Amino acid sequence: MATRKDPEKTVDVPPTGSRNPDPITDAPGSHPVETGVGAALGGIATGAAIGSVAGPVGTAVGAALGAIAGGYAGKGVGELIDPTTEDNWLRESFPSRSYASKGETYDTYKPAYDYAGEHETRYAGKPYHEVESDLQQGWDKTKHAADLTWDKAKHAVKDVFDYRTAHRYAGEAYDQHGGKPFAEVENDLKAGWNNTKHAAATTWDKARDSIRDAYDKTIQLRAERLKVDKRPVDAGEVSVRKEVVTENKTITVPVEREEVVIERRAGSGQVTKGGISSSGTEEIHIPVRREEIEVGKESVVTDEISVGKRKVQGTQQASGTVRKEQLKVDKQGEVEIDDQTRNSGRR
């Protein structure tokens, strides 16, 4: 697999990052912090040695020129530590840090992060545990010590040291392995890390994610999404009771009555004895009945009412404004870009 070439680049993802211009050529991509490391590691020593041929003055001049050359030697490593990326990592990881107490924010520890970044460069990549005593003495002399004691600040300082150590290791490992994917060389990277002087203070499990991100030179694109929570609220109240109402009711009831029925038939013509007396009468009394209605009232059950509640599913619409990050690549010169989407192997 061909070794990856890193073209001059600018990075513009929300929030817009710095071009980190080169202090001499103004070309994008240089990182002054890490250029200083390159100078400290190789430039000064090499330049001073060459300049010594001309005596003490030559030593001083050679050291200055060597610092510039050494800065470019360290630039490849410096590309791994973008100040903007480092700051984003510190901000995003802060809520999960064990030293972050309730009510404290990233800004609480910002002085410690800045202090660590400055001094980590001066110590040219030495492990935190080797310089902790000096770091403490320096911190106690700063104006921030009154508000943030060393016992609290040291954890934030170590975070920066560990982050940069992991990124430098990843940059060196990338060149050694010819740009092979992280997943293919992870075991070798782990073995290599465990042989470094940093492994005693930061285990592979703790350093792995930072090393992987730097090795892959990953930029994470993020997008906001709406998060909708539900809570019960009082929608109203239903009261169920009985009331007595009065109404006029008319009903039809069948009734019976008796009628007297008189039937007339023709006589037989038979002669009867005796005559017809003028005073004699003959009467038949027939009682006649009829039904009358009597109105009374009685209570009967007409309905049974059962009262309860049930849940009914419905939908409501929630809307809001969300943001997302998009990758923007600026090309300078004759640069070819193979933009591929692949599984990053993250777990």
C-alpha positions in Angstrom: 0.0 0.0 0.0 1.4 3.4 -0.9 2.4 5.8 1.8 -0.1 8.5 2.4 0.8 12.0 1.2 -0.4 14.8 3.3 -1.1 17.8 1.0 -1.2 21.3 2.2 -4.6 21.8 3.6 -7.1 24.0 5.4 -9.8 22.6 7.6 -13.1 24.4 7.8 -15.6 22.5 9.8 -18.0 24.1 12.4 -16.6 25.7 14.5 -14.2 27.1 11.8 -10.7 26.2 12.8 -7.5 28.1 12.4 -5.3 27.7 9.2 -2.3 27.4 11.6 -0.2 29.3 9.0 3.5 28.5 8.6 5.5 31.3 10.4 7.9 31.7 7.4 5.9 30.7 4.2 2.4 31.4 5.5 1.4 27.9 4.1 -1.5 26.3 5.9 -0.9 23.3 8.1 2.0 24.4 10.3 1.5 24.1 14.0 3.7 26.6 15.9 3.4 24.6 19.1 4.8 21.5 17.6 7.2 23.3 15.4 8.8 24.4 18.6 9.0 20.8 19.7 10.9 19.9 16.5 13.2 22.8 17.1 13.8 21.7 20.7 14.4 18.1 19.8 16.8 18.4 16.9 17.2 21.9 15.4 19.0 23.6 18.2 21.4 20.8 19.0 22.3 20.2 15.3 22.6 23.9 14.5 24.7 24.6 17.5 27.1 21.7 16.7 27.6 23.0 13.2 28.0 26.6 14.3 30.6 25.7 16.9 33.2 25.4 14.2 33.1 29.2 14.1 33.4 29.6 17.8 30.8 30.9 20.4 29.2 33.4 18.1 28.9 30.7 15.4 27.3 28.4 18.0 24.6 31.0 18.8 23.9 31.7 15.1 23.9 28.0 14.3 21.5 27.3 17.1 19.0 29.9 15.7 19.2 28.6 12.2 19.0 25.1 13.4 15.8 25.9 15.3 14.2 26.9 12.0 15.4 23.8 10.2 14.4 21.7 13.2 11.0 23.2 13.2 10.4 21.8 9.7 11.7 18.4 10.9 9.1 18.4 13.7 6.3 19.7 11.4 5.2 16.2 10.4 4.7 15.3 14.0 3.1 18.7 14.6 0.4 18.1 12.0 -1.0 15.5 14.3 -1.7 18.0 17.1 -4.0 20.6 15.7 -4.7 23.1 18.5 -8.3 23.3 17.4 -8.7 19.6 17.4 -7.1 19.3 20.8 -9.3 22.0 22.3 -12.4 20.2 20.8 -11.3 16.9 22.3 -10.8 18.5 25.7 -14.2 20.2 25.6 -16.1 17.1 24.5 -14.4 14.7 26.9 -14.6 17.0 29.9 -18.0 15.9 31.2 -16.7 12.3 31.4 -13.5 13.2 33.3 -13.4 11.8 36.9 -12.0 15.1 38.2 -14.9 17.2 37.0 -17.0 17.9 40.0 -20.7 18.9 39.9 -21.1 22.5 38.9 -17.6 22.7 37.3 -17.3 23.4 33.6 -14.5 23.2 31.0 -13.7 26.9 31.6 -12.9 26.0 35.3 -9.9 23.9 34.1 -9.0 26.0 31.0 -6.0 27.6 32.7 -4.7 24.2 33.6 -5.1 23.0 30.0 -3.3 26.1 28.6 -0.6 25.7 31.2 -0.1 22.0 30.3 0.1 22.8 26.5 2.8 25.4 27.0 4.9 23.3 29.4 4.5 20.0 27.5 6.2 21.7 24.6 9.0 22.9 26.7 9.6 19.4 28.1 9.9 18.0 24.5 7.6 15.1 25.0 8.8 13.8 28.3 6.2 11.7 30.2 4.1 13.5 32.8 5.3 11.5 35.7 8.9 12.5 35.0 8.2 16.3 35.2 5.2 16.4 37.6 7.3 17.9 40.4 8.5 20.8 38.2 5.0 21.3 36.8 3.6 21.6 40.4 6.2 24.2 41.4 5.4 26.2 38.2 1.7 26.0 38.7 1.9 27.2 42.3 3.6 30.4 41.0 0.8 31.2 38.6 -2.1 33.5 39.3 -4.5 30.6 38.8 -3.3 28.5 41.8 -5.4 30.5 44.2 -8.6 29.5 42.4 -7.6 26.0 41.3 -5.2 24.0 43.5 -2.6 21.7 42.1 -4.5 18.7 43.4 -7.3 19.5 41.1 -5.3 21.1 38.2 -2.9 18.2 37.9 -5.5 15.8 36.4 -6.3 18.3 33.6 -2.5 18.8 33.0 -2.0 15.1 32.7 -4.8 14.9 30.2 -3.0 17.2 27.8 0.3 15.3 28.3 -1.4 12.0 27.6 -3.3 13.3 24.6 -0.2 14.7 22.9 1.9 11.6 23.7 -0.6 9.4 22.1 -0.8 11.6 19.0 3.0 11.7 18.5 3.2 8.0 18.9 0.5 7.6 16.2 2.3 9.8 13.8 5.5 7.9 14.1 3.7 4.6 13.9 1.9 5.6 10.7 5.1 6.2 8.9 6.6 2.9 10.2 3.7 0.9 9.0 3.4 2.5 5.6 -0.1 3.9 6.2 -1.8 0.5 6.7 -5.2 0.8 8.2 -5.3 0.9 12.0 -7.3 -2.3 12.3 -4.5 -4.2 10.5 -1.7 -3.1 12.7 -3.5 -2.6 16.0 -1.7 -5.5 17.7 1.7 -4.1 16.6 0.8 -0.7 17.8 -0.2 -2.0 21.1 3.0 -4.0 21.5 5.0 -0.9 20.5 3.1 1.3 22.9 3.8 -1.1 25.8 7.5 -0.8 25.1 7.5 3.0 25.4 8.3 4.9 28.5 4.8 6.2 28.5 3.0 2.9 29.0 3.8 2.9 32.8 1.6 6.0 33.3 -1.0 5.5 30.5 -2.1 2.0 29.6 -2.9 1.0 26.0 -6.7 0.8 26.8 -6.6 4.4 27.9 -4.5 5.7 25.0 -6.0 3.5 22.3 -8.8 5.9 21.1 -6.5 8.9 20.9 -3.9 6.9 19.1 -6.4 5.5 16.6 -7.9 9.0 15.9 -4.5 10.4 15.3 -3.3 7.4 13.2 -6.4 7.6 11.0 -6.3 11.4 11.1 -10.0 11.3 11.6 -12.3 14.3 11.5 -15.7 13.5 13.1 -18.7 15.1 11.4 -21.5 15.6 13.8 -25.1 16.5 13.5 -27.7 17.6 16.0 -31.0 15.8 16.2 -34.1 16.7 18.1 -34.5 15.0 21.4 -38.2 14.9 22.5 -39.2 14.0 26.0 -42.7 13.3 27.2 -44.3 14.3 30.5 -47.8 13.9 31.8 -49.8 17.0 32.3 -53.3 17.6 33.6 -55.6 17.9 30.6 -58.8 18.4 32.6 -61.2 16.6 34.9 -64.4 14.7 34.5 -67.1 14.7 37.2 -69.8 12.0 37.1 -72.9 12.3 39.4 -76.7 11.7 39.5 -79.3 14.4 39.3 -83.0 14.2 39.8 -85.1 15.8 37.0 -88.9 16.2 36.8 -90.9 15.6 33.7 -94.5 15.0 32.9 -95.3 11.4 31.8 -98.5 10.3 30.1 -99.2 6.6 29.7 -102.2 4.8 28.3 -103.6 2.1 30.5 -106.3 -0.3 29.3 -109.3 -0.4 31.7 -112.5 -2.5 31.7 -116.0 -1.7 32.5 -119.2 -3.8 32.5 -122.1 -3.0 30.2 -125.7 -4.3 30.6 -126.8 -6.2 27.6 -130.5 -6.3 26.9 -131.7 -8.7 24.3 -135.3 -8.8 23.0 -136.8 -11.9 21.5 -140.3 -12.6 20.1 -142.7 -14.3 22.6 -144.1 -17.7 22.1 -147.7 -16.5 22.2 -148.6 -18.9 25.1 -151.5 -17.9 27.3 -150.5 -17.1 30.9 -152.7 -17.4 33.8 -154.0 -14.4 35.6 -154.3 -11.0 34.4 -152.0 -8.1 34.4 -152.2 -6.1 37.6 -151.9 -2.4 37.4 -149.9 -2.2 40.6 -147.6 -5.1 40.2 -144.0 -4.4 39.1 -141.1 -6.7 38.5 -137.5 -5.5 38.7 -134.1 -7.0 38.1 -131.1 -5.3 39.8 -127.8 -5.9 37.9 -124.7 -4.4 39.5 -122.4 -2.9 36.8 -118.6 -2.5 37.5 -115.8 -0.6 35.8 -112.1 -0.2 36.5 -110.6 3.1 37.6 -106.8 3.8 37.4 -104.9 4.7 40.5 -101.6 6.5 39.9 -98.6 5.6 42.1 -94.8 5.6 41.7 -92.1 3.1 42.2 -88.3 3.1 41.5 -86.8 0.8 39.0 -83.2 0.5 37.7 -83.0 1.8 34.1 -79.2 1.9 33.5 -75.9 0.9 35.2 -73.0 3.3 34.6 -69.3 2.1 34.9 -66.7 4.9 34.9 -63.0 4.3 34.2 -60.0 5.6 32.1 -58.1 4.3 29.2 -55.0 5.5 27.3 -55.5 6.5 23.7 -52.5 6.8 21.3 -52.2 9.9 19.3 -49.4 11.9 17.6 -48.0 15.4 18.0 -45.4 17.2 15.9 -42.2 18.6 17.3 -40.0 21.0 15.4 -36.8 22.8 16.0 -33.6 24.0 14.3 -30.7 21.6 14.3 -27.2 22.0 12.9 -24.8 19.5 11.3 -21.2 19.6 10.3 -20.1 19.1 6.7 -16.7 18.4 5.5 -15.1 21.1 3.4 -11.8 20.3 1.5 -9.7 23.1 0.0 -7.2 22.0 -2.6 -4.0 23.9 -3.4 -1.8 22.9 -6.3 -2.1 19.7 -8.2 -3.6 17.4 -5.6 -5.7 14.4 -6.3 -8.3 13.3 -3.7 -9.8 9.9 -3.4 -12.9 10.4 -1.2 -14.1 7.0 0.0 -16.6 6.0 2.5 -15.6 3.0 4.6 -16.1 1.3 7.9 -13.9 3.1 10.4 -13.7 0.0 12.6 -14.8 2.0 15.7 -16.3 0.1 18.5 
